[in-house]
Amino acid sequence: MKKIIFSALALVALSGTYSCTKLEENVLDEASVSGLSDRQLADGNIAPVYALLPNIFLHTNYFAVQEISTDEAILPYRGGTDWGDNGIYLALHQHTHTSTDPNLLNTWNLLAQSLSRSVSAVNTLPNLKDPSAAIYLAEARGMRAYYSMLMLDLFGVVFVKDDPQANSKILRGEAAYNYILSELLAAEPSLSPSVGPGRMSKGAAWGLLARLYLNAAVYRDRYATQFTFQPADMDKVVEYCDKIINSGQYQLSRDYFSIFNSNNHDNKELIFAVDQRAELNGTNRLAYFSISGDQFPLPAYPAANGTDGPAITPDYYRSWTSAYSPKDPSVDPRFYKQNLSIYSNPADSCVAEGDFNINRGILRGQQYGLLRVNGAFLRCPDGKYKVGRLTNVTRNRPTVPVIFTEQVDFTVAGSDYSTGYRVEKYEFSKKSTSGRNLGDADISIVRLADVYLMRAEAKLRKSNDAASALADVNTVRAARTLTTPPPALTTMDLDLLFRERGFELYWEMVRRTDMIRFGKYEGTWTEKTNNNTRKRIFPIPQTAIDGASNLPGYLVQNESY
C-alpha cells in the first residue's frame, strides 16, 4: 500500500537526538487518513512545520543563547537560590559553556525536529492537488531554510536531505551558506505576499535573504581575524531591503512599544514573527522573565509575577547614558514608557483594574505596583486596586524595597534579587488564561526597523556611504512620534550603527549574531573576559555526538569543545 507522510497525525520520531539529526519520521499508510480532502491533508502537513517555533523562542532556549551570551543580558544566581541551574547561565555569559548545556540541547533538538517536519511537508505537498499545496510547499521549503539558518548561526552545521528515509548530509561553512541561500531563492517566487507575519511570506523571505547576505562573511569564514564583506553581498542586502521598503506593505510604528503589545499580530512593522495569538495557545514568556517576583502585572491573576531573571549589564546600560549625556536616556522613547501615574502623582495610588499597566522598557530604581498581602491584592475603599512601593514580600523580606540597581554581577551582593536594571519589552497578555505562561504577543523575527538598519549597514560596509546610512537610521528614529522621538543623529559609522541596533533591537535575539559580525563578541564586559574566537559558535550537544557514533566521522564536534 502506498505510504503517505502525514505530520499532523504521525509524530516525528523523537526517540533520540540521533534520530533528530538524521531527520527520520514515522509514516502512516493512506488508510489512516482516508476521507480527508487534499486541503485537509495540505493543512495537516504545513501546521507541524510551524508548530515548534514558539518552543524554539522560549525564554530559556533561543533567547538565552542569543542574549545571555552577550553584553546585553546577564542572569546571576539570584539570592543563592534561584536560577542556579548548575551554573549554565553563568557559563553561557562567560563563554565557558560545554556540550552538555541543557538549553543548547533543547534548542538543537527543537531545530532538528522542525527540520524533520519541514522535510516531511516538502515531500508530501507536491502530491496534493489543492491550490493551497503550492504555497504551502514554498512555505515549508522557506521554513526549512530558516531552521537551517538558525542551525548554521548557532552550531555551524546544516543538515541536508530530501528523502525522508535517507541520512542527512552535513554541510559547514560556505557550502552550508550556499545551500540555505539556494533554498530561500527557490521558495521566494511562490510565497504569498499577504499571509501575515506568522507565516513564511514573500516579505519574510526577503528579510531573511537580506540577513543571510549581511552575515555571509561570517558564515563563509567563521573564525576569520577580520571578516571580508563582499560588495556583491552588500548589494543584495540593499536589493532585498529595498523590496520590503518599496512594497508599501509595512510601516514603522509611531508607538515603539506597540510593536510588542499583546495585540501586535496586526502591527504593520512586523514582517516575520512567531505567531503567539491566544487562539493558538501562545507561549510568549518574555513578559515575566526579567521582572521582579514582586511585580504582578495583572490584577486578575495574583499568582502571575516575575521571575527575577535576566537583567541588562551595566556595560549595555552605559551605552545609553554615554549617547544621551547629560540628559537621561529616557528621552529616547525606546528606552522607557511610563504607565503608572504614581510616579508623577504619588497621591494617585488607587487604580481601576482596566487602567492598570506596568511600565515598559528598561526599568530602574524603586518599583511600584500592586500591593499583595497573603496572596491577595490590597483594595482601596472604592474597590480599586492599591498601588504603592514594592518590597520583597515574596522573598520573605517585606522590609527590603524592590529597587533595581545598575550594578549586577556574579558576586553575592551583585546577585541579589533586585540587582540589575530589568527589561519589560513585551506586554503581559490580558487575554491569557493563566496570566503568566500564555503570552499572546507575537515575537518579532524580522521587522521593518531592522530592515532599514540592515540597509544602512550594507551601505557602510560596501562604500562607506555614511550619508545614506544616516538617513536610514534617522528614518527609524523619527518614526516614533507618539511621544517626542529621539533626536536625529548627525554622523554615522559602523560603531554608531552597532550602538543604534542595540537601542532599537535589544532583547530581540539578534545581539549575539550582531556582536560576531561587528567583531565585538571577543570583547570584555561584566563578568566576561573570554576572548576565544572558537566560541563564536556553540558546541554540538554531546548526546548528538554520542548518538551518531555508529557512523564514524558523521558528526564531528566543533573546535575547542
N, C-alpha and C positions, 0 to 999 in steps of 0.2 A: 504493500500500500504506500502511496506517495506520502512523504512526510512534509508537514508544514510547521515551520518555527512560529510559535505564537507567544510572544513575550508577555502578553497581558495575563496569560494563564500559566505559562511554563516559567518557573523560577530559573534564573541564571544559576548555573552550577557554582555554588559558593563554598564547597566543602574544604577548600584550602586556597591559600594565596597563589599556589602554582596554577590551579585551575583558572584563577582570575587572569594570571599572566598569559596563559595560553588562550584566553578568551573562549572557553568552552561554554556551551549552553545545552540545556535539556531541550528535547523536542517532543511535541505531541503529534500523533497521527491525525489525519484530517477528520476522522470520525469524532475527535474530541471537540471540534469546532464546527460541526455540521449545523446548518441552519442559520449561520451568521452571514450577513451580507459582506460584500467586498469593502464597503465603507466601514462597517464594524470591525472587520479584520484590519483595515488600514489604521483606524483609530487605536485599536488594541496593540498595534506594533509601534506606533510613534510615542504613545504615552510613556512606556518604560524608558525611552531614550532620555526623557527629561526628569524622570521620577526621583533620581538620586541627587539631582543638582542642589536642592535645599540642604541635603546632608553634607555634601562637599563644603558648602558655605556655612556650615555650623561654626559657632564661635570657637570651638576647640579643635577644629580641623583646618580648613584653608585659611581662615582669619588668623589663627595662632601662628601658622608657619610663615605667613606673609607679613605680619605686623610685629609680633613679639620678637622676631629675629632682627628687628631694625631699631633705628634710633627714635621711632615714633612711640612704641609701646613697650612697657615693662610690667611683668607680673611677679612680684615678690611673694615670699612665703608669708602670707598675711597673718600677723599675730602669732606666728609659730604654729598655727593650727589649720589654716585654710590655704588651698592652692599649693600645698607642698608637692604632691603627686610625684614623689621620688625625685624631685629636682628637675623634672623635664622642662619646666618653663624657665628656670634659671639657666639651664644648659642651652636652651633654644636661643635665649637672648645673648648669651656669651659665646655662641658658636662652638660649643663643646658637646653638642648633641651627638647621639650614637644611632646605630642602625636598629636599636631596639626601642626607640621612641614610639610610644603608642599613638600619638597624634599623627606622626608621619605614616605609620602603618595604616591607620584609619583612612587617611587621605588617599594613600596609594590604592587601597582596596576599593574605595568608592570610585576612583577614577577607572580602575581596571574593570569593575562591574559595569560602569556606564559605557565603556568602550565595547564590552561584550554585547550589551543590549543594542548599541548602535549597529554593530556588525549584523546582529540578527535582523534588525529592521532593514538594513541595506540589502540583505539577501532575500527578504520576503516581499517587500513592497513592489518590486518590478513585476511580480506575478499577479498583482491585483489590478482589476480593470476600472475601479472607481477613479474619477478625475482627481480626487484628493491625493491619491497614491504618489503621483509625480512630485507634488510639492513636498509631501512627507518624506519622500526619498531624498530630496535635496536637503531637507532639514536634518535628516538622520546622518547624511554624509557630512554636512556642516558641523553638526554636534560632535561627530567622531573626530573631526579635525580640531575642534575646540578642546575636547578632552585630551587629545594628543598634544596640543599646545601647552596645556597645563602640566602634563606629564614631562614634557621636554623642559619646560621652565623650572620645574621643581626638582626633578630627578635626573635630567639629562638623557632620558631614553624615550623612544617611541616604539610601540608595538604595532606591527602592520600585518593585517590578514584580511582576506576577502572570503575565503572558505571557512565557515564556522567550525568545521571539523579538523582543520589543519593547525599546526603550530604557528605561532606568530613569528614573524621576522623582526629582529630587534635592530633599530637604527639609532645612531647617535650623530651629533654634530651637524654638518652641512646636509648630509643625506636625510636626517630627520627633519630638518628645516624645510628642505625641498619637498618632502612628502606632504607635510602639513600645508604648505603653500599650494601644491597642486590640487589637494582635496578642497580647499576653500575656493580656489578658482573654478573648479569643476562644479561645485554646488551653487555658486552665486547666481548664474543666469536663470536658474529655475526657482529660486526663492521668491516668496511673496514680499512685496514692499509694505504690507499693511496687516500683518498678523499680530502686532502688538509686541511690547518689549519682552514678554515672557517666552517667546519662541525665536528660533533662528530665522531672521528675516534678511532681506537684501541689505538693509542698513546695518544689521548686526554683522553680517559678513564683511561689509566694507570697513566697519570699525575694527574687526579682528584682523583683517588684512593690513590695515594701517599699523596696528600694534605689532604684528608679526614682522613687517618690513622695518619698523623702527628698531626692533630688537635683533634684527638679522645678524649684525656684527657680533653680538653676544652669543647667539646660538651657533654660529659657524665656528667660533674660536673662544670657547668658554673661559679659558684661563689666560687670555692674552694680557700682556702688560698694559697695552693700550688698544682699545677697540678701533677697528677701521670701518667707519660708516661710509659705505659706498654711495656716491651721488645718485646712481640709478635707484637704489633702495629708497633714498630720501625723496626722490621724485615720485615714487609710488606712494609713499606716505601722504604726500601732498595731494596726489591724484584721488586717493580714496577718501581723504578728509574733505576735499572739495565736493565729491559726490554727495556726501552726507549733508554738508552745509548748504549746498546749492539745491538739494532736493526740496527744501521748504517744508519738509515733513516734521522737523524737530525744532525746538525752540528753547533758548536759555530761560530759566525760571527767574522771575522777579524776586521771589522769596526763596533764598537758598535752602532753608530747612524744609520747605515743602517738598523738595526732591526726596526727602527721607521720611515723609509723613506716612501714616498707616494707610492712607488712601492714594498713594502715589502711583498706582498702576497706570493711570491715565496722564501722568505728568509728561509733558512733551519733551522734556530734556532727556528722558530715559530712552536709550536706543536698544540695549540688550540688558536683561535683568533676570534675576531668579524670581519667578512668579510665586509670591507668598500670600496670595489673597485668601481670605478666611474660608471661602467656599472650597479652596484646595487644601485646607488644613495647613496653612503656612506655619513655618517653624523658625522665623527670624528671631533669634535670641540676643541680637546685638544691643537691644534697647536696655536690657538689665545687666549685661555682662560687666560693665565698668563701674556702675554707680554703687553707692553705699548700701549695706544691708539695712540701714535705717531710712532709706528713701523708698517711699511707696507711691508710685506714680498714679495709681488708680484707686479712688475711694471705694469702688465696688469690690475690690479684692485686697483684704487686709493681710493676705499672705504673699502678695506679689511684690517682692522687694528686690533690691540689687544684690550682687554677689561680692562686692568689694574686689573685683577682678583687676584687669589691667589699668594702668594709669599711663599718661604720656610722660616721657622722660623730661628732665629739666633742659636737656640739650634741645629737644624739639620745641619746647615752650620758648626758649630764648631766641629761637629763630623768629618768632613772632615779635618779641619785645625789641629785638635789635632792628627789626624792619620798621617799627612804628614809634620808637622812642623819639621824643619824651612822652608821646601820647600812649594811652593804654591800648593794647591790641584789640580790645572790644570795639574800636572804631571800625574794624572790619566786620561786616555783618555775618561773615562765615565763621567767625571765632565764637560768637556767643549770641544767644537770643533769650532775653529775659521774659518770662511768662508770669512769675509770681509777683504780684503788686506789693507784697510785704516789703520788698527791697526799697521801693520808692515811697511807700506809705505804711510804716510799721503798725499803725493802728488798724489797718485793714487785715485782720487775721482770721476772719470768718469767711469762708469761700463756699459757694454752692458747688455741688458735685459736677455739674456741667461746665463750670468755669475753671475747674482746677486742672492745670497743666504744669508739669515741672519744667524747669529751664532746660535749654538745649545748648549743644555745642560743648565747649571746654568749660568745665565747672571748677571754680576756685573758691577758697575761703570757707566761711561759715555757710552751711547749707540749711535751707528752710524747707519745710514740707508738712505733711500730715503727721499729727502727733498721735502715737499709738501706745495704749496702755492695756496690758493684759489681753493682747490680741485684738483689741478693738480701737477704732479711731475716735478721738475725742470730738464732741459736738459742742457748738455754741448754743446759747439759749434759743436762737431762732431756727435750730436744726441744721444749720450749715456746718461745714467741717472746720475744725480748729487747725490753723496753720501757725507754726512757730519755729524757733530754732531747734534743730535736730541734735540729739545726743545719741550715744552708742547704747541705746536701750537693748537692742537685740544681741549685743555682745556682753550684756550684764554689766555695763559700765555707764549707768544713766547720768552720771555727773560729768562725763567726758564728752565735750561737744564734737559734732561731726564737722571738722574744719579740714578741708583739703589743702594740703601744703605743696609747695613747689618741689621740695626735696623728697625723693623716693629712691631707695636703693636696696641692697640685699643685707644691710646691717639690721640688727634687731630694731633699732629706732626707725630706720628707714622703711621697714616692712610692716609697720603698724597698720591698722585698718583704715585710717584716714589719710595715709601719706599718698602724695601724688595727685596732681590735677586729673580729673576724670573726663570722660567723653560720653555725652548723651546725644549722639547724632541722629539715630533712628528713634522714631516715636513709639511709645508703648501703644499697643492696639486696644482701643476701647470696645472692639467687637470680639475680642478674644474670649473664649470660654474658660480660660484659666487666668488670664491677666499677665501671665509670665512667659510661658513657652510658646504659645501660639501667636507670635507676632505676625501681622499680615502686611507689613511694609515690604515691597519688593526690594531686593538687594541689587544695587547697581553693579553691572559688569562693565558696560560701556555707556557713557553719556556724553552729551554734546560738548560740555565744557572740556572734557578730556580730549575730544576731537580737535578743538581749537588749540589746545596746548600741545598735542602731538604735531599738528601742522607747524606751530611755531618752532618746536624743537627741530623738526626736519629742515626748516629754512635756515636755522642757525648752523646746523651741522653740515649742510651742503655748501652754503656760500656765505655764511656769517651775515645773512640778511636780517640785521637787527631791527630795522625799521618795520618790516613786515611781521616779524615775530612779536615785536612790541605791540603792534596793532591788534594781533590776535589775543594776546594776554589782556590788554586793556578792554577788548570787547567783552571778555568774560567778566572782568571786574565791574565794568559799567552796567552789566545786565541786572545786578542785584539791587533793584531800585525800590523794593518795598520799604526799605529804610535807606538811609544815606549810604550809597555804595562806597567801597574803599577808594581812596584817591588814585588817580591814574599814575602809572609808573612813567618815568621819563627816559629810562635806559633799559637795555635788555642784553643779557649774555646767558651762557649756559648755567652758571651758578644761580643767577636770579631766577631763571626758569625752573630749576630744580626746587628752589625755595617756593616758588609760586605753585608748583604741583603739590608740594607739601601742604600749603594753605588750602588749596581747592579740594584735594582728593584724600585728605587724611582719613584714616580708619576705613578706607575703601579697598584695601587689599591689593594695592599696587606698589607699596613703598619698597618692598624688597627688590622687585624687578627694576624699579626706578633707580634704587641705590646702586645696583650692579651696573646698569647701563651708564650711569653718570660717574662710575669709578669711585664710589664712596662707601661701598659695602665693607671694605677692609679698614675703615676708619675706627676711631676711638670715640665711644660715648659712654654714658652712665653704665657702669658695671661690665663694659665690653672693651677688651683690648686685643682680642684675637685678630690677626691680620692675614690668616691663611687663605690664599685665593681659592684653594680647593673647596672651601666652604660656600662657594657661590652656588653649588647645588647640594641637595641633601643626599644622605645615604639611601640606597635601596634597602627597604626593610629586610632584616636578616631572615625572617620567615620566608620571604620570597626567594632569597638566595638558596636557603636550605631546600625549599620545595622543588627548585629546579635542578638540584644536584644530580639527578639521574640523567641529565643531559649535559655532559661536561662542556664547559665553556659557553653554555647558552646564555646565562645571566651573570655577568661579571660586575662585582661591586665597584662603585665609583672610587676614584683615587682618594686616599687619606682616611678612608673609613675601614 
